[in-house]
Amino acid sequence: METTSVDLGFLEPCEPWLLTNKFFRSKVGGKPAWLELKHLPKPDELLCGQCKEPLGFLCQPAVESPVPLCVVCGCRGPKLCSRCKAVNYCSAAHQRLDWKAAHKAICSEDGAVSGAANTTNSLLLPQFEIVTEAEEYEPKAKLSEEENVKRQMEELERLQQEGRAGALADLPEAELDKYSSSDQVEDKTFDKFKARTAADPDQVLRYERGGKALWLSPVVPKDIPSCERCNGPRVYEFQIMPQLLNSLDNERLDWGTLVCYTCEAGCDIEGYAEEFIFRQDVLNTDTARE
């Protein structure tokens, strides 16, 4: 067993007050723990590129705030409830969500909004701390081509004895290759993914800046866009694993893995910058998209 350069992230329940910015925790769910409050992203910078609705917070590897923050998502909240003037929102969409969820029942013209801090918990993902540890992995010895052929023949003989080989045994080899080559490539990629994660099946994060992503399928991004600020290349930094979905309990969310690429030069900026995420799907790899 050898220690690799990859840091693995795992979920642990944690008291909410320990997930604020002053403790600099890596976290999942809830609201962002902003580390810099002067240059928060504007609401129109946090809209989905497809449906134009406000984005929700998923996680941050690693606030009681003087800056007004949206009570729903924790992003900059320039809009106020027009009635009580006590609750901020990033957009009309999140104001409507909060109004239906609970704010309608507690809002009043005199500004009394008792219990408002807990009214939108149902709209947020559950919170966890992400704890990291170095990956330990023992690679298996690669089989020679002769050993691979021998194993394949043994498997075919076993299927024939069980009566499960069907008509495939009668097809010429060239015809079999036509139907199975792409599937074999995909199976090998997925098998490699399963073998690498088998020792730590609960990992939700893999971090290795400048390293390589662990893919589920051969459908990978052809080109990684350059940094918009310096025009330099982006490199792999971390990926979110599918195991995280088990803890979020949200049927609307689905991915195989979310792979994040960031500026190799680490541009010196004020505030926050958008980077590049590639979503790779699990079942139908043709739908993998940015």
Backbone torsions as a table, in degrees:
resi	resn	phi	psi	omega
1	MET	NA	126.5	-179.8
2	GLU	-121.8	149.8	178.0
3	THR	-86.4	127.3	-179.2
4	THR	-94.4	179.7	178.7
5	SER	-87.7	4.6	-179.8
6	VAL	-90.1	133.1	171.2
7	ASP	-97.6	129.2	179.4
8	LEU	-99.5	142.4	177.6
9	GLY	-110.1	138.0	179.3
10	PHE	-129.8	152.8	-179.0
11	LEU	-88.6	140.4	172.2
12	GLU	-138.1	135.3	174.5
13	PRO	-58.7	145.9	-176.0
14	CYS	-152.7	145.2	175.2
15	GLU	-62.6	135.6	-176.9
16	PRO	-54.8	-35.5	-176.7
17	TRP	-67.8	-19.3	178.1
18	LEU	-82.5	-6.6	-177.6
19	LEU	-102.9	17.2	177.5
20	THR	-85.4	169.2	-171.1
21	ASN	-63.4	-28.6	-175.4
22	LYS	-68.4	-18.4	178.1
23	PHE	-96.8	-5.9	176.0
24	PHE	50.0	53.6	-179.2
25	ARG	-92.5	147.7	164.1
26	SER	-78.4	139.0	-173.6
27	LYS	-149.3	162.6	173.7
28	VAL	-125.2	140.7	172.3
29	GLY	76.4	-178.4	-177.0
30	GLY	67.2	-141.3	179.4
31	LYS	-112.7	158.1	178.5
32	PRO	-61.3	144.7	171.3
33	ALA	-98.8	83.6	-174.0
34	TRP	-61.5	131.9	-179.8
35	LEU	-93.3	-18.1	179.9
36	GLU	-136.9	119.8	-169.0
37	LEU	-103.1	-6.6	-177.7
38	LYS	-79.0	-30.4	-173.1
39	HIS	-125.6	52.9	177.8
40	LEU	-65.2	147.5	175.3
41	PRO	-58.4	143.0	177.2
42	LYS	-76.3	155.2	-178.5
43	PRO	-54.4	-39.1	-178.5
44	ASP	-73.7	-8.0	174.8
45	GLU	-90.2	-5.5	-178.1
46	LEU	-119.4	39.6	176.5
47	LEU	-103.4	146.2	176.2
48	CYS	-61.1	134.9	-178.9
49	GLY	-68.8	-15.4	-178.4
50	GLN	-102.1	-53.4	-175.6
51	CYS	-98.4	-9.1	178.4
52	LYS	67.0	14.8	174.4
53	GLU	-86.8	157.3	179.3
54	PRO	-60.0	139.8	177.8
55	LEU	-75.5	152.0	173.9
56	GLY	-100.9	153.9	-179.6
57	PHE	-82.1	129.2	177.7
58	LEU	-102.3	-61.9	-177.9
59	CYS	-162.0	165.6	172.6
60	GLN	-142.4	120.6	174.2
61	PRO	-73.5	141.9	171.3
62	ALA	-140.5	NA	NA
63	VAL	NA	106.4	168.3
64	GLU	-62.0	128.6	-165.6
65	SER	-132.8	138.8	172.3
66	PRO	-76.0	-10.9	179.1
67	VAL	-94.5	131.9	178.8
68	PRO	-61.3	126.9	-178.8
69	LEU	-120.3	148.7	179.0
70	CYS	-63.2	129.9	-178.2
71	VAL	-68.1	-19.4	-178.8
72	VAL	-85.9	-51.9	-171.4
73	CYS	-113.1	-12.9	179.6
74	GLY	84.1	4.5	176.3
75	CYS	-87.2	176.0	-178.1
76	ARG	-54.3	133.2	-175.8
77	GLY	-122.5	82.6	-178.1
78	PRO	-75.6	-14.6	-177.4
79	LYS	-95.6	141.0	177.2
80	LEU	-110.4	150.4	169.9
81	CYS	-60.8	124.9	-174.6
82	SER	-69.5	-16.0	-177.4
83	ARG	-91.7	-56.9	-175.0
84	CYS	-93.9	-18.2	179.6
85	LYS	57.5	24.4	-175.0
86	ALA	-117.3	-9.2	-175.8
87	VAL	-127.3	135.8	-177.7
88	ASN	-103.3	153.3	178.4
89	TYR	-139.9	154.0	176.8
90	CYS	-85.5	-22.9	-173.5
91	SER	-160.0	165.8	176.6
92	ALA	-66.4	-32.0	179.8
93	ALA	-61.4	-44.5	179.8
94	HIS	-74.9	-27.6	174.8
95	GLN	-65.8	-41.3	178.0
96	ARG	-64.2	-41.9	179.0
97	LEU	-60.4	-45.7	-178.3
98	ASP	-68.6	-36.1	178.7
99	TRP	-61.4	-44.5	-179.7
100	LYS	-71.8	-35.7	-175.7
101	ALA	-68.7	-44.8	-176.6
102	ALA	-168.5	-23.9	-170.7
103	HIS	-63.2	-31.2	179.7
104	LYS	-56.9	-37.2	-175.6
105	ALA	-76.8	-20.2	-174.4
106	ILE	-116.8	-4.4	-177.2
107	CYS	-78.3	138.7	176.2
108	SER	-145.5	157.7	-176.0
109	GLU	-69.9	-19.7	-179.8
110	ASP	-86.8	6.3	175.5
111	GLY	86.2	3.8	178.9
112	ALA	-78.8	117.3	-178.6
113	VAL	-134.0	62.5	-177.0
114	SER	-65.9	136.0	178.2
115	GLY	78.5	9.7	-174.8
116	ALA	-64.7	-27.7	-175.6
117	ALA	-63.5	-23.9	-176.2
118	ASN	-108.9	11.6	-173.5
119	THR	-78.3	-20.6	-173.7
120	THR	-110.2	14.6	-179.3
121	ASN	-57.0	-33.4	-178.9
122	SER	-68.7	-16.4	-180.0
123	LEU	-93.5	-9.5	-178.2
124	LEU	-103.8	156.8	174.3
125	LEU	-74.9	149.6	178.4
126	PRO	-60.7	145.9	-176.0
127	GLN	-94.6	139.6	173.7
128	PHE	-143.5	154.1	169.0
129	GLU	-85.5	144.2	172.3
130	ILE	-100.5	116.7	175.2
131	VAL	-104.0	142.7	-175.6
132	THR	-118.4	152.7	174.0
133	GLU	-151.8	154.1	-178.9
134	ALA	-66.5	139.9	178.8
135	GLU	-73.8	136.4	171.7
136	GLU	-114.4	124.4	-173.0
137	TYR	-143.9	133.4	177.7
138	GLU	-113.1	101.3	-178.6
139	PRO	-65.6	140.8	178.2
140	LYS	-81.9	147.9	178.6
141	ALA	-64.3	136.1	-179.9
142	LYS	-74.7	139.8	177.8
143	LEU	-80.5	147.9	174.9
144	SER	-73.2	167.6	179.9
145	GLU	-61.5	-38.4	179.0
146	GLU	-64.6	-40.3	179.1
147	GLU	-66.8	-37.4	177.4
148	ASN	-63.7	-45.1	179.3
149	VAL	-62.2	-41.1	179.9
150	LYS	-62.3	-43.8	179.8
151	ARG	-64.5	-40.6	179.1
152	GLN	-63.4	-41.1	179.5
153	MET	-67.0	-39.6	177.7
154	GLU	-63.1	-39.0	178.6
155	GLU	-66.4	-41.4	179.1
156	LEU	-63.4	-43.1	179.3
157	GLU	-62.6	-39.7	178.7
158	ARG	-62.9	-43.4	179.3
159	LEU	-65.6	-37.2	178.5
160	GLN	-65.6	-40.5	178.8
161	GLN	-64.8	-32.7	179.6
162	GLU	-86.8	-2.8	179.7
163	GLY	72.9	25.1	-176.5
164	ARG	-110.2	4.1	-178.0
165	ALA	-79.5	-23.9	177.3
166	GLY	60.5	-147.7	-176.9
167	ALA	-81.5	-5.3	-177.5
168	LEU	-62.0	-32.4	-178.0
169	ALA	-65.6	-23.6	-177.8
170	ASP	-89.8	-9.0	-178.6
171	LEU	-80.4	142.8	174.5
172	PRO	-63.6	155.2	-176.1
173	GLU	-60.0	-38.8	-179.4
174	ALA	-62.7	-37.2	179.9
175	GLU	-70.1	-38.5	177.5
176	LEU	-62.9	-40.9	180.0
177	ASP	-61.3	-35.9	-178.5
178	LYS	-61.1	-37.7	-174.9
179	TYR	-92.5	-20.9	-170.5
180	SER	-111.3	-13.3	-172.6
181	SER	-61.1	-46.9	-179.1
182	SER	-66.9	-37.6	178.5
183	ASP	-65.8	-37.4	-179.7
184	GLN	-64.0	-40.6	178.6
185	VAL	-61.6	-44.7	-179.4
186	GLU	-66.7	-41.3	179.4
187	ASP	-63.0	-41.1	180.0
188	LYS	-63.8	-40.1	179.0
189	THR	-64.0	-44.7	-179.3
190	PHE	-69.0	-37.1	177.4
191	ASP	-62.5	-39.1	178.0
192	LYS	-64.3	-40.0	177.8
193	PHE	-61.9	-47.2	-178.8
194	LYS	-64.7	-40.5	-178.7
195	ALA	-65.6	-38.0	-176.8
196	ARG	-72.4	-31.3	-176.7
197	THR	-95.9	-4.6	-174.0
198	ALA	-61.1	-35.9	-177.7
199	ALA	-72.1	-25.0	-179.4
200	ASP	-133.4	69.5	-173.2
201	PRO	-66.7	-14.4	-178.4
202	ASP	-93.0	3.5	-178.2
203	GLN	-63.6	134.8	178.7
204	VAL	-113.4	-10.6	-176.5
205	LEU	-144.4	140.2	171.0
206	ARG	-125.0	124.6	-177.3
207	TYR	-122.9	125.7	176.0
208	GLU	-161.1	84.3	-177.5
209	ARG	-59.6	126.9	-177.8
210	GLY	82.4	2.3	-180.0
211	GLY	-89.3	-149.8	-178.9
212	LYS	-127.2	144.5	178.5
213	ALA	-73.9	155.2	173.6
214	LEU	-100.6	107.9	-172.3
215	TRP	-91.9	151.5	174.5
216	LEU	-90.7	-27.1	-176.8
217	SER	-144.4	166.8	179.5
218	PRO	-75.4	-0.9	177.7
219	VAL	-81.3	97.5	-176.4
220	VAL	-122.9	160.5	-180.0
221	PRO	-64.6	133.3	179.8
222	LYS	-74.8	-39.7	-178.8
223	ASP	-135.7	133.9	174.4
224	ILE	-96.8	119.8	-177.9
225	PRO	-60.3	144.6	178.8
226	SER	-69.8	162.0	176.2
227	CYS	-63.0	130.0	-178.7
228	GLU	-71.5	-15.6	-176.0
229	ARG	-91.3	-41.8	-177.2
230	CYS	-117.5	-4.0	-177.7
231	ASN	64.6	12.9	176.9
232	GLY	-84.2	170.5	-177.8
233	PRO	-73.1	154.2	170.3
234	ARG	-99.7	149.6	178.4
235	VAL	-125.5	159.4	176.3
236	TYR	-62.6	136.4	175.9
237	GLU	-122.5	-50.5	179.3
238	PHE	-156.5	167.7	174.7
239	GLN	-140.7	146.8	175.6
240	ILE	-94.0	129.7	-174.0
241	MET	-92.2	158.2	-178.2
242	PRO	-65.3	-21.6	-179.3
243	GLN	-61.3	-22.6	-179.8
244	LEU	-62.3	-31.5	-177.9
245	LEU	-59.4	-31.7	-179.0
246	ASN	-62.9	-28.5	-177.1
247	SER	-94.1	-14.8	-176.9
248	LEU	-86.4	-22.6	175.8
249	ASP	51.3	52.3	-179.1
250	ASN	-138.0	108.7	-174.5
251	GLU	-69.0	-16.2	-179.3
252	ARG	-78.1	-17.4	-178.8
253	LEU	-92.8	140.1	178.6
254	ASP	-161.1	132.5	172.3
255	TRP	-162.8	162.2	171.2
256	GLY	-88.1	-56.9	171.9
257	THR	-154.3	146.8	177.5
258	LEU	-110.7	115.2	-172.8
259	VAL	-109.3	124.6	-175.4
260	CYS	-106.1	128.2	175.0
261	TYR	-113.6	133.7	-178.0
262	THR	-126.5	163.4	-177.8
263	CYS	-57.4	126.6	-178.9
264	GLU	-62.5	-34.5	-177.5
265	ALA	-81.5	-13.2	-177.7
266	GLY	60.3	61.8	-174.4
267	CYS	-47.2	138.8	176.3
268	ASP	-80.7	108.8	-175.3
269	ILE	-128.9	165.0	171.9
270	GLU	-100.3	124.0	177.1
271	GLY	88.2	-126.9	-170.9
272	TYR	-129.1	152.9	-178.9
273	ALA	-133.0	145.7	177.0
274	GLU	-80.7	135.4	175.9
275	GLU	-117.4	-165.9	-171.9
276	PHE	-112.6	127.4	176.8
277	ILE	-117.6	132.9	173.2
278	PHE	-112.9	126.3	178.1
279	ARG	-99.0	122.1	175.9
280	GLN	-108.8	127.3	-177.4
281	ASP	-84.0	165.9	-176.7
282	VAL	-91.7	-58.6	-170.5
283	LEU	-85.3	-56.7	-178.3
284	ASN	-102.1	92.4	-174.5
285	THR	-69.2	-14.2	177.7
286	ASP	-68.0	-18.1	-177.3
287	THR	-93.8	1.1	179.1
288	ALA	-59.5	131.0	-177.6
289	ARG	-148.2	168.7	179.9
290	GLU	-71.5	NA	NA
